[in-house]
Amino acid sequence: MSDKTCLITGPTSGIGRATAEALARQGFHLVLACRNAERGEALAEVLRAAGGSAEVLEMDLASQQSIRSAAQRFLDSGQPLHLLISNAGVVNLERRETMDGIEENMAVNHLAPFLLTELLRPRLLESPPARIVTVASGAHAFVRGFRADDPEFSRARYRPLKVYGHSKLCNILWTRHLAKQLEGTGVTANCLHPGAVATSLGTNNGRIGRLAMAVLRPFFRTAERGARTSVHLATSADVADVSGGYFVDCRIRRPKPWAEDTVAAKALWAWSERMTGQLPLG
């Protein structure tokens, strides 16, 4: 893997950090896409001190302009891209909007990976075999389908787990549709549920969020264990030709039926294009 380049979002803590550390040990050059460049540099130094190779790419997933700028900087570097891991995520107790005016769960958890992948798709296609890995969630069970009439819950009552679960459902629907587009290109796309992991997710909600995580932490698996499926999808020869799958504990699983809805996946794709200003690619 010494000649492989991986771009990973959300690498400075939790599952993302455990994934980055595991991939660095396997010889990947890590491009650490971070909102906080200082924390990214601290991680890069740790990885380099351990014999790994890493650099920081400053990127705020809550800003489409930041995503576009970071993606262009990566493309301008001329590096190949063999692995793209969308790991970063957010869950909010109250409704928040990004600077683009988009509900934050949907913006960060789905539209950001969608936009970043589309911007980097040409480089992935130039670097086969390449893999796209997205951290989804079993929380997609909290909803019963893609809300085409109100994707951002702008009219419905804000229920944190339902809104978060809906964004994670979008991860699965998008991955399946993306995989179909990539057939025969040498690029695969898969997603996964990491399990209930003791990470910083949710701690952005102030004292209540931090307290809830502290209480639940003993019942969660470690970040290292939660990262196993991400690392498996990134490196295992067993899944080299698998695409469009949803994985749990390193094994392919069927998600809820509404996550396999091809009509909903097409509607989500069209909406995502409109929300990110991307031209249709297939």
N, C-alpha and C positions, 0 to 999 in steps of 0.2 A: 504493500500500500504506500510505499515511500514516495511515489510519484503522483499521488492522488490529492486533490484539493477539495475541501469541504467548507461550505459556508453554512453557519448555524446561527439561528436567532435565539436570543435569550440564554446565552451560554454562561453567565456569571454566577448562577446559583441553581440549586435544586437539580432537577433532571437534566437541564441543559449543561450544567457544569460537569456532572457525572458522565454525560455523553461525550462532551468535549475531551475530558481527561482520558476516557477509554479510547477514543479515536486517535488522540495524540500518541498514545502508547503503541498503537498499531501503525504509526508512521504517516498518518494523514497530515497535510499542511492545513491548519485551521484558520479560517477567516471568521473572526468573532464579531458578529453583527450586534452591536450594543448601543443602547440609548445613552448609557453612562460610559464615556470613553475612559475615564480614570479607572473604573472597576474592570473594564475590559483589558486595559494595559496591565493591571495587577495580575489578572488571570494569565495573560500572555506570558508574563515574566515567569510565573510558576511553571507553565507548560514548557517554556524554553529551558528553564533550569533543570527540568527533568529529562531533557534531551529531545523535546518535541519542537515543532515548528508552528508558529502562530503569529498572526497580525490582527489588528483591530480595524473594524469598519464601522464608523459611527453611523447609527441609524435609529430613528424614532418611528416605531411601527404605528404610532397614532397620527403620523403625518404622511400623507401620500407624497408630498414634495420631498420629504426627507428620504423616503423609500426610493423615489426616482433618482435623486441625487446620489445616494449610496450605490444603487445598482449601476449607475453610469460610471462611477469611480471604479467599481470592480471590473466592468467591461473594459474600461480604458487601460486597466493594468495588464490586459492581455493574457491573464491567467486562464487555464482551462477550468471547468467546473464539473467534477465527477459526482458530487454529492451535495444536495441542498436539503437541509433539515430545518423545517419550520417548527420550532419548539416553544417559542414565547407565547404567553397567553395572559389573559386578565379576566377577573370576575369581580363585579361590583355589587355592593349591597343596595346602591341607589343608582338611578339612571344618570349617566354622564354622556356628554358628547365630546368628540375630538375637535381639534381646531378646524377640521373639514366639515363640522356639523353633522357627524355620523355617530350613532350610538356606539359607545366604546367597545363593548364586547364584540359586536359584529365587525367593527373597523379593525381591531387588533387581531382577533382570533380567526377571522375568515378573509376579509378584504385585503389585509396586509399580505398574507401568504399568497393569495391569488395574484395580486399585483406584482409582488416580488418575483414569483415564478414566471409570470408572463414576460417580465422585463429581462429575466435571465434565461428564458427558454432557448434563444438562439445559441447561447454559449453551451448550454447543456446538450443541445443537439450536435454541437461540434465536438463534444467530449465523450462519445460513447465508448464503453458502456457507462451510463450515468444513472443515478438514482435520486428520486425525490421522496423524502420521508416527512410526513406531517403528524404531529402529535394531536390526535383528536381526543375523544373521551367517551366512556360509557354513559356519560351524562346526556348523550343524544336520546336516551330512553325517557327523559323528562318531558319531551314534546312528542307530538304525533304527526309531524310532517313539516315541510318547509312552508313558512307563512308568506306566500307570494304577495298577498294583499297588504302585509304590514311587517316586513322583515326586521325593522328596527324597533318594533314594539312601541311605536310612537302614539298609537291609539289605545292599546291594551294596557292593563294594569302591569306595572313592573314587578315581576317575580324573579329574583336573582338567579335561582337555579334553573328556571325555565328559560330565561334569556341566555344564560351561559350555555345550557344544553342545546338551544337552537343554533348558536354559533358553532358548536361542535358537530352538530348534525350536518351543517354546511361543509365542514371539513371533509366528511365522509362522502357526501354527494358530489362535491367538487373533485375529490380524488378519483372517484370512479369514472367521472366524465373525462377528466384529464387523461387517465390511463387509456381510454378508448382513442383519444386523439393521438396519443404517442405510440400506438401499436406499430411495430416494424421499424422504429427509429433507433432502438438500442437504449432508450431511456425508459425507466419504469417509475411508477408512482404508487406508493402505498401509504396507509395511515395506521394509527395504532391507538389503543387505550393503555396507558402506562400503569393503571391501577391507582388506588388512593395513596398518594405519596406525600410525605412530609416536606413540602416546599414552601416558598414564600408566596405562592398564589393565594390571593385573598387578603394578605396582610396590608395591602394598600388602602384598606377600608378603615384605618384608624384603630383605636383601642379595641373596639368590639371584634374586628377582624383578627387582630393579633391574639386576643384572648381565646377566640374560637379555635384558632389553629393550635394554640398551646394545649388546650383541653383535648383536642382530637389527636394530637401528635403521637401518643403512645399506641394508637390503633392503626397508624399508617405504616406502609412499607418505607424502606429507606430510598433515598434518591438513587443510589447505585442500583438497587433492585428495579426501581421504576425505569431506569435508563436501559435495562437489558434489551427490551424489545426494539427500541430505537437503534441500538448498536447492532442488533441482529439484522434488522432490515437494511442497515447501512453497509454491512460487511459480509454477511453469510452467503456462501455459494448456493445454499439451499433455496434462496429466494431470488437468485440472479435473473430468473426469467418470469418471476411472478409480478403482476401489476394489477392495480385496482383492488387490492386486498385490504381488509381490516383485520388487524392482528391484536391478539391479547396473549400475554405471556409467551411471546415468540411463536405463536401458532395462529394460523388464519382462522377467523371466526366469522359467522354471519352476523351482521349488525341487525338492528330492528328493521322490520320490513320497509318502513318509510325511509330508511337510509339507502334502500336499493331502488327507489322510485326514479326511473330514467326520465320521466316527464318533468318531475320536480328538479332533477339535476340540470336539465336544459334550461328551465326557467331561472334557476339560481345563476347559471352561467351568464345568461343574457342580462340579468339584473346586475351581476358583478361587473360586467363590461361597462354598463352604463355608469355605475358608481365610481369606477376607476378611470373612465375615459379611454379604455382599451378597445382597439379595433378587433372585430371577430377574427379568430385564427383557425376556426374549424368547428 
